[in-house]
Amino acid sequence: MQNKKLPHDHGEGEKTALIQEQLDRVEDFQIVAEVFKQLGDTTRIRIFWLLCHCEECVLNISAMLGMSSPAVSHHLRPLKNSGLIVSRRSGKEVYYKAADTKESRLLHQMIEQVMEITCVM
């Protein structure tokens, strides 16, 4: 990476170079943006929060949220594509739960801290 000459020199050359190196890693910021994109939808946050506490099928999630199964499936897809939830099939039934990843755990903690909820599990 080539050091960029900034318009103003504040005497923090090495620190600025490290920051610039991180800024140039756009793909890392894209991952963060994808995770945070899930925060833009209340229903997805509710579904994700539920799946942090238990493994459920679409029918049960639908009943708990008072939504249709197709509507729940519509919200599960981006959560799964972003890696925040995982699924497993048992016969004809598909069960969903929060993924065991750093991103998933962090998002769960953030939701709970904002809501001031303490997990009982």
Secondary structure as GFF3:
##gff-version 3
##sequence-region A 1 121
A	DSSP	alpha_helix	13	23	.	.	.	ID=ss1
A	DSSP	alpha_helix	26	37	.	.	.	ID=ss2
A	DSSP	three_ten_helix	38	40	.	.	.	ID=ss3
A	DSSP	alpha_helix	42	53	.	.	.	ID=ss4
A	DSSP	beta_strand	56	57	.	.	.	ID=ss5
A	DSSP	alpha_helix	58	65	.	.	.	ID=ss6
A	DSSP	alpha_helix	69	81	.	.	.	ID=ss7
A	DSSP	beta_strand	85	90	.	.	.	ID=ss8
A	DSSP	beta_strand	93	98	.	.	.	ID=ss9
A	DSSP	alpha_helix	102	115	.	.	.	ID=ss10
###
